[in-house]
Amino acid sequence: MILPTKHLRKDRAILSVGGEILSQLDEPYTVSELWERVRRARNGSFAVTLTFDWFILALSFLYAVSAIDFADGVITASTR
């Protein structure tokens, strides 16, 4: 689930989705703004459609490994 396997495509792995999220965090965004940015960025590729629950799983993973911060209703890339 976190890493791609022979049964889980690379574009569905939580680590890959997390990378896509981090690439969109050039400034602070709310969850809904970030969701829209990631969906728009993914539309042009051949990736599998990203569901909101998979997006939230990736956000939770990024927060757990201290890659992102959440404060005052916005998400930012961690500076640690």
Distance bins in CASP14 RR format, pairs under 12 A and 6 or more apart:
PFRMAT RR
TARGET T0000
AUTHOR 0000-0000-0000
RMODE 2
METHOD distances of the structure
MODEL  1
1 7 0 0 0 0 0 1 0 0 0 0 0
1 8 1 0 0 1 0 0 0 0 0 0 0
1 9 0 0 0 0 0 1 0 0 0 0 0
1 12 0 0 0 0 1 0 0 0 0 0 0
1 13 1 0 0 1 0 0 0 0 0 0 0
1 14 1 0 1 0 0 0 0 0 0 0 0
1 15 0 0 0 0 1 0 0 0 0 0 0
1 16 0 0 0 0 0 1 0 0 0 0 0
1 17 0 0 0 0 0 1 0 0 0 0 0
1 54 0 0 0 0 1 0 0 0 0 0 0
1 57 0 0 0 0 1 0 0 0 0 0 0
1 58 0 0 0 0 0 1 0 0 0 0 0
1 61 0 0 0 0 1 0 0 0 0 0 0
2 8 0 0 0 0 1 0 0 0 0 0 0
2 12 0 0 0 0 0 1 0 0 0 0 0
2 13 1 0 0 1 0 0 0 0 0 0 0
2 14 1 0 1 0 0 0 0 0 0 0 0
2 15 1 0 1 0 0 0 0 0 0 0 0
2 16 0 0 0 0 1 0 0 0 0 0 0
2 17 0 0 0 0 0 1 0 0 0 0 0
2 18 0 0 0 0 1 0 0 0 0 0 0
2 54 0 0 0 0 0 1 0 0 0 0 0
2 57 0 0 0 0 1 0 0 0 0 0 0
2 58 0 0 0 0 1 0 0 0 0 0 0
2 60 0 0 0 0 0 1 0 0 0 0 0
2 61 1 0 0 1 0 0 0 0 0 0 0
2 62 0 0 0 0 0 1 0 0 0 0 0
2 64 0 0 0 0 0 1 0 0 0 0 0
2 65 0 0 0 0 0 1 0 0 0 0 0
3 9 0 0 0 0 0 1 0 0 0 0 0
3 10 0 0 0 0 1 0 0 0 0 0 0
3 12 0 0 0 0 0 1 0 0 0 0 0
3 13 1 0 1 0 0 0 0 0 0 0 0
3 14 0 0 0 0 1 0 0 0 0 0 0
3 15 1 0 1 0 0 0 0 0 0 0 0
3 16 0 0 0 0 1 0 0 0 0 0 0
3 17 0 0 0 0 0 1 0 0 0 0 0
3 18 0 0 0 0 0 1 0 0 0 0 0
3 61 0 0 0 0 0 1 0 0 0 0 0
4 10 1 0 1 0 0 0 0 0 0 0 0
4 11 0 0 0 0 1 0 0 0 0 0 0
4 12 1 0 0 1 0 0 0 0 0 0 0
4 13 1 0 1 0 0 0 0 0 0 0 0
4 14 0 0 0 0 1 0 0 0 0 0 0
4 15 1 0 0 1 0 0 0 0 0 0 0
4 16 1 0 0 1 0 0 0 0 0 0 0
4 17 0 0 0 0 0 1 0 0 0 0 0
4 48 0 0 0 0 0 1 0 0 0 0 0
5 12 0 0 0 0 0 1 0 0 0 0 0
5 13 0 0 0 0 1 0 0 0 0 0 0
5 14 0 0 0 0 0 1 0 0 0 0 0
5 15 0 0 0 0 0 1 0 0 0 0 0
6 13 0 0 0 0 0 1 0 0 0 0 0
7 13 0 0 0 0 0 1 0 0 0 0 0
8 14 0 0 0 0 1 0 0 0 0 0 0
8 15 0 0 0 0 0 1 0 0 0 0 0
8 16 0 0 0 0 1 0 0 0 0 0 0
8 17 0 0 0 0 0 1 0 0 0 0 0
8 48 0 0 0 0 0 1 0 0 0 0 0
8 54 0 0 0 0 0 1 0 0 0 0 0
9 16 0 0 0 0 1 0 0 0 0 0 0
9 17 0 0 0 0 0 1 0 0 0 0 0
9 46 0 0 0 0 0 1 0 0 0 0 0
9 47 0 0 0 0 1 0 0 0 0 0 0
9 48 1 0 0 1 0 0 0 0 0 0 0
9 49 0 0 0 0 0 1 0 0 0 0 0
9 50 0 0 0 0 0 1 0 0 0 0 0
9 54 0 0 0 0 0 1 0 0 0 0 0
10 16 1 0 1 0 0 0 0 0 0 0 0
10 17 0 0 0 0 0 1 0 0 0 0 0
10 19 0 0 0 0 0 1 0 0 0 0 0
10 20 0 0 0 0 0 1 0 0 0 0 0
10 45 0 0 0 0 0 1 0 0 0 0 0
10 46 0 0 0 0 0 1 0 0 0 0 0
10 47 0 0 0 0 1 0 0 0 0 0 0
10 48 0 0 0 0 1 0 0 0 0 0 0
11 17 1 0 0 1 0 0 0 0 0 0 0
11 18 0 0 0 0 0 1 0 0 0 0 0
11 19 0 0 0 0 0 1 0 0 0 0 0
11 20 0 0 0 0 1 0 0 0 0 0 0
11 38 0 0 0 0 0 1 0 0 0 0 0
11 41 0 0 0 0 0 1 0 0 0 0 0
11 42 0 0 0 0 1 0 0 0 0 0 0
11 45 1 0 0 1 0 0 0 0 0 0 0
11 46 0 0 0 0 1 0 0 0 0 0 0
11 47 1 1 0 0 0 0 0 0 0 0 0
11 48 1 0 1 0 0 0 0 0 0 0 0
11 49 0 0 0 0 1 0 0 0 0 0 0
11 50 0 0 0 0 1 0 0 0 0 0 0
11 54 0 0 0 0 0 1 0 0 0 0 0
11 58 0 0 0 0 0 1 0 0 0 0 0
12 18 0 0 0 0 0 1 0 0 0 0 0
12 20 0 0 0 0 0 1 0 0 0 0 0
12 42 0 0 0 0 0 1 0 0 0 0 0
12 47 0 0 0 0 1 0 0 0 0 0 0
12 48 1 0 1 0 0 0 0 0 0 0 0
12 49 0 0 0 0 1 0 0 0 0 0 0
12 50 0 0 0 0 1 0 0 0 0 0 0
12 51 0 0 0 0 1 0 0 0 0 0 0
12 54 1 0 0 1 0 0 0 0 0 0 0
12 55 0 0 0 0 0 1 0 0 0 0 0
12 57 0 0 0 0 0 1 0 0 0 0 0
12 58 0 0 0 0 0 1 0 0 0 0 0
13 19 0 0 0 0 1 0 0 0 0 0 0
13 20 0 0 0 0 0 1 0 0 0 0 0
13 47 0 0 0 0 0 1 0 0 0 0 0
13 48 0 0 0 0 0 1 0 0 0 0 0
13 50 0 0 0 0 0 1 0 0 0 0 0
13 54 0 0 0 0 1 0 0 0 0 0 0
13 57 0 0 0 0 0 1 0 0 0 0 0
13 58 0 0 0 0 1 0 0 0 0 0 0
13 61 0 0 0 0 0 1 0 0 0 0 0
14 20 0 0 0 0 0 1 0 0 0 0 0
14 21 0 0 0 0 0 1 0 0 0 0 0
14 50 0 0 0 0 0 1 0 0 0 0 0
14 53 0 0 0 0 0 1 0 0 0 0 0
14 54 1 0 0 1 0 0 0 0 0 0 0
14 55 0 0 0 0 0 1 0 0 0 0 0
14 56 0 0 0 0 0 1 0 0 0 0 0
14 57 1 0 1 0 0 0 0 0 0 0 0
14 58 1 0 1 0 0 0 0 0 0 0 0
14 59 0 0 0 0 1 0 0 0 0 0 0
14 60 0 0 0 0 1 0 0 0 0 0 0
14 61 1 0 1 0 0 0 0 0 0 0 0
14 62 0 0 0 0 1 0 0 0 0 0 0
14 64 0 0 0 0 0 1 0 0 0 0 0
14 65 0 0 0 0 0 1 0 0 0 0 0
14 67 0 0 0 0 0 1 0 0 0 0 0
15 21 0 0 0 0 0 1 0 0 0 0 0
15 22 0 0 0 0 0 1 0 0 0 0 0
15 57 0 0 0 0 0 1 0 0 0 0 0
15 58 0 0 0 0 1 0 0 0 0 0 0
15 61 1 0 0 1 0 0 0 0 0 0 0
15 62 0 0 0 0 1 0 0 0 0 0 0
15 65 0 0 0 0 1 0 0 0 0 0 0
15 67 0 0 0 0 0 1 0 0 0 0 0
16 22 0 0 0 0 0 1 0 0 0 0 0
16 23 0 0 0 0 0 1 0 0 0 0 0
16 38 0 0 0 0 0 1 0 0 0 0 0
16 42 0 0 0 0 0 1 0 0 0 0 0
16 45 0 0 0 0 0 1 0 0 0 0 0
16 47 0 0 0 0 1 0 0 0 0 0 0
16 48 0 0 0 0 0 1 0 0 0 0 0
16 50 0 0 0 0 0 1 0 0 0 0 0
16 54 0 0 0 0 0 1 0 0 0 0 0
16 57 0 0 0 0 0 1 0 0 0 0 0
16 58 0 0 0 0 1 0 0 0 0 0 0
16 61 0 0 0 0 0 1 0 0 0 0 0
17 23 0 0 0 0 0 1 0 0 0 0 0
17 24 0 0 0 0 0 1 0 0 0 0 0
17 34 0 0 0 0 0 1 0 0 0 0 0
17 35 0 0 0 0 0 1 0 0 0 0 0
17 38 0 0 0 0 1 0 0 0 0 0 0
17 39 0 0 0 0 0 1 0 0 0 0 0
17 41 0 0 0 0 0 1 0 0 0 0 0
17 42 0 0 0 0 1 0 0 0 0 0 0
17 47 0 0 0 0 1 0 0 0 0 0 0
17 48 0 0 0 0 0 1 0 0 0 0 0
17 49 0 0 0 0 0 1 0 0 0 0 0
17 50 1 0 0 1 0 0 0 0 0 0 0
17 51 0 0 0 0 0 1 0 0 0 0 0
17 52 0 0 0 0 0 1 0 0 0 0 0
17 53 0 0 0 0 0 1 0 0 0 0 0
17 54 1 0 0 1 0 0 0 0 0 0 0
17 55 1 0 0 1 0 0 0 0 0 0 0
17 56 0 0 0 0 0 1 0 0 0 0 0
17 57 1 0 0 1 0 0 0 0 0 0 0
17 58 1 1 0 0 0 0 0 0 0 0 0
17 59 0 0 0 0 1 0 0 0 0 0 0
17 60 0 0 0 0 0 1 0 0 0 0 0
17 61 0 0 0 0 1 0 0 0 0 0 0
17 62 0 0 0 0 1 0 0 0 0 0 0
18 24 0 0 0 0 1 0 0 0 0 0 0
18 25 0 0 0 0 1 0 0 0 0 0 0
18 34 0 0 0 0 0 1 0 0 0 0 0
18 38 0 0 0 0 1 0 0 0 0 0 0
18 42 0 0 0 0 0 1 0 0 0 0 0
18 50 0 0 0 0 0 1 0 0 0 0 0
18 54 0 0 0 0 0 1 0 0 0 0 0
18 55 0 0 0 0 1 0 0 0 0 0 0
18 56 0 0 0 0 0 1 0 0 0 0 0
18 57 0 0 0 0 1 0 0 0 0 0 0
18 58 1 0 1 0 0 0 0 0 0 0 0
18 59 1 0 0 1 0 0 0 0 0 0 0
18 60 0 0 0 0 0 1 0 0 0 0 0
18 61 1 0 0 1 0 0 0 0 0 0 0
18 62 1 0 1 0 0 0 0 0 0 0 0
18 63 0 0 0 0 0 1 0 0 0 0 0
18 64 0 0 0 0 0 1 0 0 0 0 0
18 65 0 0 0 0 1 0 0 0 0 0 0
18 67 1 0 0 1 0 0 0 0 0 0 0
18 68 0 0 0 0 1 0 0 0 0 0 0
18 75 0 0 0 0 0 1 0 0 0 0 0
18 77 0 0 0 0 0 1 0 0 0 0 0
19 25 0 0 0 0 1 0 0 0 0 0 0
19 38 0 0 0 0 1 0 0 0 0 0 0
19 41 0 0 0 0 0 1 0 0 0 0 0
19 42 0 0 0 0 0 1 0 0 0 0 0
19 55 0 0 0 0 0 1 0 0 0 0 0
19 58 1 0 0 1 0 0 0 0 0 0 0
19 59 0 0 0 0 0 1 0 0 0 0 0
19 61 0 0 0 0 0 1 0 0 0 0 0
19 62 0 0 0 0 1 0 0 0 0 0 0
19 65 0 0 0 0 0 1 0 0 0 0 0
19 67 0 0 0 0 1 0 0 0 0 0 0
19 68 0 0 0 0 0 1 0 0 0 0 0
19 77 0 0 0 0 0 1 0 0 0 0 0
20 34 0 0 0 0 0 1 0 0 0 0 0
20 35 0 0 0 0 0 1 0 0 0 0 0
20 37 0 0 0 0 1 0 0 0 0 0 0
20 38 1 0 1 0 0 0 0 0 0 0 0
20 39 0 0 0 0 0 1 0 0 0 0 0
20 40 0 0 0 0 0 1 0 0 0 0 0
20 41 1 0 0 1 0 0 0 0 0 0 0
20 42 1 0 0 1 0 0 0 0 0 0 0
20 43 0 0 0 0 0 1 0 0 0 0 0
20 45 0 0 0 0 1 0 0 0 0 0 0
20 47 0 0 0 0 1 0 0 0 0 0 0
20 50 0 0 0 0 1 0 0 0 0 0 0
20 54 0 0 0 0 0 1 0 0 0 0 0
20 55 0 0 0 0 1 0 0 0 0 0 0
20 58 0 0 0 0 1 0 0 0 0 0 0
20 59 0 0 0 0 0 1 0 0 0 0 0
20 62 0 0 0 0 0 1 0 0 0 0 0
21 29 0 0 0 0 1 0 0 0 0 0 0
21 31 0 0 0 0 0 1 0 0 0 0 0
21 33 0 0 0 0 0 1 0 0 0 0 0
21 34 1 0 0 1 0 0 0 0 0 0 0
21 35 0 0 0 0 1 0 0 0 0 0 0
21 37 0 0 0 0 1 0 0 0 0 0 0
21 38 1 0 1 0 0 0 0 0 0 0 0
21 39 0 0 0 0 0 1 0 0 0 0 0
21 41 0 0 0 0 1 0 0 0 0 0 0
21 42 0 0 0 0 0 1 0 0 0 0 0
21 50 0 0 0 0 1 0 0 0 0 0 0
21 54 0 0 0 0 0 1 0 0 0 0 0
21 55 1 0 0 1 0 0 0 0 0 0 0
21 56 0 0 0 0 0 1 0 0 0 0 0
21 57 0 0 0 0 0 1 0 0 0 0 0
21 58 1 0 1 0 0 0 0 0 0 0 0
21 59 1 0 0 1 0 0 0 0 0 0 0
21 60 0 0 0 0 0 1 0 0 0 0 0
21 61 0 0 0 0 1 0 0 0 0 0 0
21 62 1 0 0 1 0 0 0 0 0 0 0
21 63 0 0 0 0 0 1 0 0 0 0 0
21 67 0 0 0 0 1 0 0 0 0 0 0
21 68 1 0 0 1 0 0 0 0 0 0 0
21 75 0 0 0 0 1 0 0 0 0 0 0
21 76 0 0 0 0 0 1 0 0 0 0 0
21 77 0 0 0 0 1 0 0 0 0 0 0
22 29 0 0 0 0 0 1 0 0 0 0 0
22 34 0 0 0 0 0 1 0 0 0 0 0
22 37 0 0 0 0 0 1 0 0 0 0 0
22 38 0 0 0 0 0 1 0 0 0 0 0
22 41 0 0 0 0 0 1 0 0 0 0 0
22 58 0 0 0 0 1 0 0 0 0 0 0
22 59 0 0 0 0 0 1 0 0 0 0 0
22 61 0 0 0 0 0 1 0 0 0 0 0
22 62 1 0 0 1 0 0 0 0 0 0 0
22 63 0 0 0 0 0 1 0 0 0 0 0
22 65 0 0 0 0 0 1 0 0 0 0 0
22 67 1 0 0 1 0 0 0 0 0 0 0
22 68 1 0 0 1 0 0 0 0 0 0 0
22 75 0 0 0 0 0 1 0 0 0 0 0
22 76 0 0 0 0 0 1 0 0 0 0 0
22 77 1 0 0 1 0 0 0 0 0 0 0
22 78 0 0 0 0 1 0 0 0 0 0 0
23 34 0 0 0 0 0 1 0 0 0 0 0
23 37 0 0 0 0 1 0 0 0 0 0 0
23 38 0 0 0 0 1 0 0 0 0 0 0
23 41 1 0 0 1 0 0 0 0 0 0 0
23 42 0 0 0 0 0 1 0 0 0 0 0
23 62 0 0 0 0 0 1 0 0 0 0 0
23 67 0 0 0 0 0 1 0 0 0 0 0
23 77 0 0 0 0 1 0 0 0 0 0 0
24 33 0 0 0 0 1 0 0 0 0 0 0
24 34 1 0 0 1 0 0 0 0 0 0 0
24 35 0 0 0 0 1 0 0 0 0 0 0
24 36 0 0 0 0 1 0 0 0 0 0 0
24 37 1 0 1 0 0 0 0 0 0 0 0
24 38 1 0 1 0 0 0 0 0 0 0 0
24 39 0 0 0 0 1 0 0 0 0 0 0
24 40 0 0 0 0 1 0 0 0 0 0 0
24 41 1 0 0 1 0 0 0 0 0 0 0
24 42 0 0 0 0 1 0 0 0 0 0 0
24 55 0 0 0 0 0 1 0 0 0 0 0
24 58 0 0 0 0 0 1 0 0 0 0 0
24 59 0 0 0 0 0 1 0 0 0 0 0
24 62 0 0 0 0 0 1 0 0 0 0 0
24 68 0 0 0 0 0 1 0 0 0 0 0
24 75 0 0 0 0 1 0 0 0 0 0 0
24 76 0 0 0 0 0 1 0 0 0 0 0
24 77 0 0 0 0 1 0 0 0 0 0 0
25 31 0 0 0 0 0 1 0 0 0 0 0
25 33 0 0 0 0 0 1 0 0 0 0 0
25 34 1 0 0 1 0 0 0 0 0 0 0
25 37 0 0 0 0 1 0 0 0 0 0 0
25 38 0 0 0 0 1 0 0 0 0 0 0
25 41 0 0 0 0 0 1 0 0 0 0 0
25 59 0 0 0 0 0 1 0 0 0 0 0
25 62 0 0 0 0 1 0 0 0 0 0 0
25 67 0 0 0 0 1 0 0 0 0 0 0
25 68 1 0 0 1 0 0 0 0 0 0 0
25 69 0 0 0 0 0 1 0 0 0 0 0
25 70 0 0 0 0 0 1 0 0 0 0 0
25 74 0 0 0 0 0 1 0 0 0 0 0
25 75 1 0 0 1 0 0 0 0 0 0 0
25 76 1 0 0 1 0 0 0 0 0 0 0
25 77 1 0 1 0 0 0 0 0 0 0 0
25 78 0 0 0 0 1 0 0 0 0 0 0
25 79 0 0 0 0 0 1 0 0 0 0 0
26 33 0 0 0 0 0 1 0 0 0 0 0
26 34 0 0 0 0 0 1 0 0 0 0 0
26 37 0 0 0 0 1 0 0 0 0 0 0
26 41 0 0 0 0 0 1 0 0 0 0 0
26 75 0 0 0 0 0 1 0 0 0 0 0
26 76 0 0 0 0 0 1 0 0 0 0 0
26 77 0 0 0 0 1 0 0 0 0 0 0
27 33 0 0 0 0 1 0 0 0 0 0 0
27 34 0 0 0 0 0 1 0 0 0 0 0
27 37 0 0 0 0 0 1 0 0 0 0 0
27 74 0 0 0 0 1 0 0 0 0 0 0
27 75 0 0 0 0 0 1 0 0 0 0 0
27 76 0 0 0 0 1 0 0 0 0 0 0
27 77 0 0 0 0 1 0 0 0 0 0 0
28 34 0 0 0 0 1 0 0 0 0 0 0
28 68 0 0 0 0 0 1 0 0 0 0 0
28 69 0 0 0 0 1 0 0 0 0 0 0
28 70 0 0 0 0 1 0 0 0 0 0 0
28 71 0 0 0 0 1 0 0 0 0 0 0
28 72 0 0 0 0 1 0 0 0 0 0 0
28 73 0 0 0 0 1 0 0 0 0 0 0
28 74 1 0 1 0 0 0 0 0 0 0 0
28 75 1 0 0 1 0 0 0 0 0 0 0
28 76 1 0 1 0 0 0 0 0 0 0 0
28 77 0 0 0 0 1 0 0 0 0 0 0
28 78 0 0 0 0 0 1 0 0 0 0 0
29 35 0 0 0 0 1 0 0 0 0 0 0
29 36 0 0 0 0 1 0 0 0 0 0 0
29 37 1 0 0 1 0 0 0 0 0 0 0
29 38 0 0 0 0 1 0 0 0 0 0 0
29 59 0 0 0 0 0 1 0 0 0 0 0
29 68 0 0 0 0 0 1 0 0 0 0 0
29 70 0 0 0 0 0 1 0 0 0 0 0
29 73 0 0 0 0 1 0 0 0 0 0 0
29 74 1 0 0 1 0 0 0 0 0 0 0
29 75 1 0 1 0 0 0 0 0 0 0 0
29 76 0 0 0 0 1 0 0 0 0 0 0
29 77 0 0 0 0 0 1 0 0 0 0 0
30 36 0 0 0 0 1 0 0 0 0 0 0
30 37 0 0 0 0 0 1 0 0 0 0 0
30 59 0 0 0 0 0 1 0 0 0 0 0
30 70 0 0 0 0 0 1 0 0 0 0 0
30 71 0 0 0 0 0 1 0 0 0 0 0
30 72 0 0 0 0 1 0 0 0 0 0 0
30 73 1 0 0 1 0 0 0 0 0 0 0
30 74 1 0 1 0 0 0 0 0 0 0 0
30 75 1 0 0 1 0 0 0 0 0 0 0
30 76 0 0 0 0 0 1 0 0 0 0 0
31 37 0 0 0 0 0 1 0 0 0 0 0
31 38 0 0 0 0 0 1 0 0 0 0 0
31 52 0 0 0 0 1 0 0 0 0 0 0
31 55 0 0 0 0 1 0 0 0 0 0 0
31 56 0 0 0 0 1 0 0 0 0 0 0
31 58 0 0 0 0 0 1 0 0 0 0 0
31 59 1 0 0 1 0 0 0 0 0 0 0
31 60 0 0 0 0 0 1 0 0 0 0 0
31 63 0 0 0 0 0 1 0 0 0 0 0
31 68 0 0 0 0 0 1 0 0 0 0 0
31 70 0 0 0 0 1 0 0 0 0 0 0
31 73 1 0 0 1 0 0 0 0 0 0 0
31 74 0 0 0 0 1 0 0 0 0 0 0
31 75 1 0 0 1 0 0 0 0 0 0 0
32 38 0 0 0 0 0 1 0 0 0 0 0
32 39 0 0 0 0 0 1 0 0 0 0 0
32 52 0 0 0 0 1 0 0 0 0 0 0
32 55 0 0 0 0 0 1 0 0 0 0 0
32 56 0 0 0 0 0 1 0 0 0 0 0
32 59 0 0 0 0 0 1 0 0 0 0 0
32 73 0 0 0 0 0 1 0 0 0 0 0
32 74 0 0 0 0 0 1 0 0 0 0 0
32 75 0 0 0 0 0 1 0 0 0 0 0
33 39 0 0 0 0 0 1 0 0 0 0 0
33 40 0 0 0 0 0 1 0 0 0 0 0
33 73 0 0 0 0 0 1 0 0 0 0 0
33 74 0 0 0 0 1 0 0 0 0 0 0
33 75 0 0 0 0 1 0 0 0 0 0 0
34 40 0 0 0 0 0 1 0 0 0 0 0
34 41 0 0 0 0 0 1 0 0 0 0 0
34 50 0 0 0 0 0 1 0 0 0 0 0
34 52 0 0 0 0 0 1 0 0 0 0 0
34 55 0 0 0 0 1 0 0 0 0 0 0
34 56 0 0 0 0 0 1 0 0 0 0 0
34 58 0 0 0 0 0 1 0 0 0 0 0
34 59 0 0 0 0 1 0 0 0 0 0 0
34 62 0 0 0 0 0 1 0 0 0 0 0
34 68 0 0 0 0 1 0 0 0 0 0 0
34 70 0 0 0 0 0 1 0 0 0 0 0
34 73 0 0 0 0 0 1 0 0 0 0 0
34 74 0 0 0 0 1 0 0 0 0 0 0
34 75 1 0 1 0 0 0 0 0 0 0 0
34 76 0 0 0 0 0 1 0 0 0 0 0
34 77 0 0 0 0 0 1 0 0 0 0 0
35 41 0 0 0 0 0 1 0 0 0 0 0
35 42 0 0 0 0 0 1 0 0 0 0 0
35 50 0 0 0 0 1 0 0 0 0 0 0
35 51 0 0 0 0 0 1 0 0 0 0 0
35 52 1 0 0 1 0 0 0 0 0 0 0
35 53 0 0 0 0 0 1 0 0 0 0 0
35 54 0 0 0 0 0 1 0 0 0 0 0
35 55 1 0 1 0 0 0 0 0 0 0 0
35 56 0 0 0 0 1 0 0 0 0 0 0
35 58 0 0 0 0 0 1 0 0 0 0 0
35 59 0 0 0 0 1 0 0 0 0 0 0
35 75 0 0 0 0 0 1 0 0 0 0 0
36 42 0 0 0 0 0 1 0 0 0 0 0
36 43 0 0 0 0 0 1 0 0 0 0 0
36 50 0 0 0 0 0 1 0 0 0 0 0
36 52 0 0 0 0 0 1 0 0 0 0 0
36 55 0 0 0 0 0 1 0 0 0 0 0
37 43 0 0 0 0 0 1 0 0 0 0 0
37 50 0 0 0 0 0 1 0 0 0 0 0
37 55 0 0 0 0 0 1 0 0 0 0 0
37 75 0 0 0 0 0 1 0 0 0 0 0
38 44 0 0 0 0 0 1 0 0 0 0 0
38 45 0 0 0 0 0 1 0 0 0 0 0
38 47 0 0 0 0 0 1 0 0 0 0 0
38 49 0 0 0 0 0 1 0 0 0 0 0
38 50 1 0 0 1 0 0 0 0 0 0 0
38 51 0 0 0 0 0 1 0 0 0 0 0
38 52 0 0 0 0 0 1 0 0 0 0 0
38 54 0 0 0 0 0 1 0 0 0 0 0
38 55 1 0 0 1 0 0 0 0 0 0 0
38 56 0 0 0 0 0 1 0 0 0 0 0
38 58 0 0 0 0 1 0 0 0 0 0 0
38 59 0 0 0 0 1 0 0 0 0 0 0
38 62 0 0 0 0 0 1 0 0 0 0 0
38 75 0 0 0 0 0 1 0 0 0 0 0
39 45 0 0 0 0 0 1 0 0 0 0 0
39 47 0 0 0 0 0 1 0 0 0 0 0
39 49 0 0 0 0 1 0 0 0 0 0 0
39 50 1 0 0 1 0 0 0 0 0 0 0
39 51 0 0 0 0 0 1 0 0 0 0 0
39 52 0 0 0 0 1 0 0 0 0 0 0
39 54 0 0 0 0 0 1 0 0 0 0 0
39 55 0 0 0 0 1 0 0 0 0 0 0
40 50 0 0 0 0 0 1 0 0 0 0 0
41 47 0 0 0 0 1 0 0 0 0 0 0
41 50 0 0 0 0 1 0 0 0 0 0 0
42 48 0 0 0 0 1 0 0 0 0 0 0
42 49 1 0 0 1 0 0 0 0 0 0 0
42 50 1 0 1 0 0 0 0 0 0 0 0
42 51 0 0 0 0 0 1 0 0 0 0 0
42 54 0 0 0 0 0 1 0 0 0 0 0
42 55 0 0 0 0 0 1 0 0 0 0 0
43 49 0 0 0 0 1 0 0 0 0 0 0
43 50 0 0 0 0 1 0 0 0 0 0 0
47 54 0 0 0 0 0 1 0 0 0 0 0
48 54 0 0 0 0 1 0 0 0 0 0 0
49 55 0 0 0 0 0 1 0 0 0 0 0
50 56 0 0 0 0 0 1 0 0 0 0 0
50 57 0 0 0 0 0 1 0 0 0 0 0
50 58 0 0 0 0 1 0 0 0 0 0 0
50 59 0 0 0 0 0 1 0 0 0 0 0
51 57 0 0 0 0 1 0 0 0 0 0 0
51 58 0 0 0 0 0 1 0 0 0 0 0
52 58 0 0 0 0 0 1 0 0 0 0 0
52 59 0 0 0 0 0 1 0 0 0 0 0
53 59 0 0 0 0 0 1 0 0 0 0 0
53 60 0 0 0 0 0 1 0 0 0 0 0
54 60 0 0 0 0 0 1 0 0 0 0 0
54 61 0 0 0 0 0 1 0 0 0 0 0
55 61 0 0 0 0 0 1 0 0 0 0 0
55 62 0 0 0 0 0 1 0 0 0 0 0
55 75 0 0 0 0 0 1 0 0 0 0 0
56 62 0 0 0 0 0 1 0 0 0 0 0
56 63 0 0 0 0 0 1 0 0 0 0 0
56 75 0 0 0 0 0 1 0 0 0 0 0
57 63 0 0 0 0 0 1 0 0 0 0 0
57 64 0 0 0 0 0 1 0 0 0 0 0
58 64 0 0 0 0 0 1 0 0 0 0 0
58 65 0 0 0 0 0 1 0 0 0 0 0
58 67 0 0 0 0 0 1 0 0 0 0 0
58 68 0 0 0 0 1 0 0 0 0 0 0
58 75 0 0 0 0 0 1 0 0 0 0 0
59 65 0 0 0 0 0 1 0 0 0 0 0
59 67 0 0 0 0 1 0 0 0 0 0 0
59 68 1 0 0 1 0 0 0 0 0 0 0
59 69 0 0 0 0 0 1 0 0 0 0 0
59 70 0 0 0 0 1 0 0 0 0 0 0
59 75 1 0 0 1 0 0 0 0 0 0 0
60 67 0 0 0 0 0 1 0 0 0 0 0
60 68 0 0 0 0 1 0 0 0 0 0 0
60 70 0 0 0 0 0 1 0 0 0 0 0
60 75 0 0 0 0 0 1 0 0 0 0 0
61 67 0 0 0 0 1 0 0 0 0 0 0
61 68 0 0 0 0 1 0 0 0 0 0 0
62 68 1 0 1 0 0 0 0 0 0 0 0
62 69 0 0 0 0 1 0 0 0 0 0 0
62 70 0 0 0 0 1 0 0 0 0 0 0
62 75 0 0 0 0 1 0 0 0 0 0 0
62 76 0 0 0 0 0 1 0 0 0 0 0
62 77 0 0 0 0 1 0 0 0 0 0 0
62 78 0 0 0 0 1 0 0 0 0 0 0
63 69 1 0 0 1 0 0 0 0 0 0 0
63 70 1 0 0 1 0 0 0 0 0 0 0
63 71 0 0 0 0 0 1 0 0 0 0 0
63 75 0 0 0 0 1 0 0 0 0 0 0
63 76 0 0 0 0 0 1 0 0 0 0 0
63 77 0 0 0 0 0 1 0 0 0 0 0
63 78 0 0 0 0 1 0 0 0 0 0 0
64 70 0 0 0 0 0 1 0 0 0 0 0
64 78 0 0 0 0 0 1 0 0 0 0 0
65 78 0 0 0 0 1 0 0 0 0 0 0
65 80 0 0 0 0 0 1 0 0 0 0 0
66 76 0 0 0 0 0 1 0 0 0 0 0
66 77 0 0 0 0 0 1 0 0 0 0 0
66 78 1 0 1 0 0 0 0 0 0 0 0
66 79 0 0 0 0 0 1 0 0 0 0 0
66 80 1 0 1 0 0 0 0 0 0 0 0
67 75 0 0 0 0 0 1 0 0 0 0 0
67 76 0 0 0 0 0 1 0 0 0 0 0
67 77 1 0 0 1 0 0 0 0 0 0 0
67 78 1 0 1 0 0 0 0 0 0 0 0
67 79 0 0 0 0 0 1 0 0 0 0 0
67 80 0 0 0 0 1 0 0 0 0 0 0
68 74 0 0 0 0 0 1 0 0 0 0 0
68 75 1 0 1 0 0 0 0 0 0 0 0
68 76 1 0 0 1 0 0 0 0 0 0 0
68 77 1 0 0 1 0 0 0 0 0 0 0
68 78 1 0 1 0 0 0 0 0 0 0 0
68 79 0 0 0 0 0 1 0 0 0 0 0
68 80 0 0 0 0 0 1 0 0 0 0 0
69 75 1 0 0 1 0 0 0 0 0 0 0
69 76 1 0 1 0 0 0 0 0 0 0 0
69 77 1 0 0 1 0 0 0 0 0 0 0
69 78 1 0 1 0 0 0 0 0 0 0 0
69 79 0 0 0 0 1 0 0 0 0 0 0
69 80 0 0 0 0 1 0 0 0 0 0 0
70 76 0 0 0 0 1 0 0 0 0 0 0
70 77 0 0 0 0 0 1 0 0 0 0 0
70 78 0 0 0 0 0 1 0 0 0 0 0
71 78 0 0 0 0 0 1 0 0 0 0 0
END
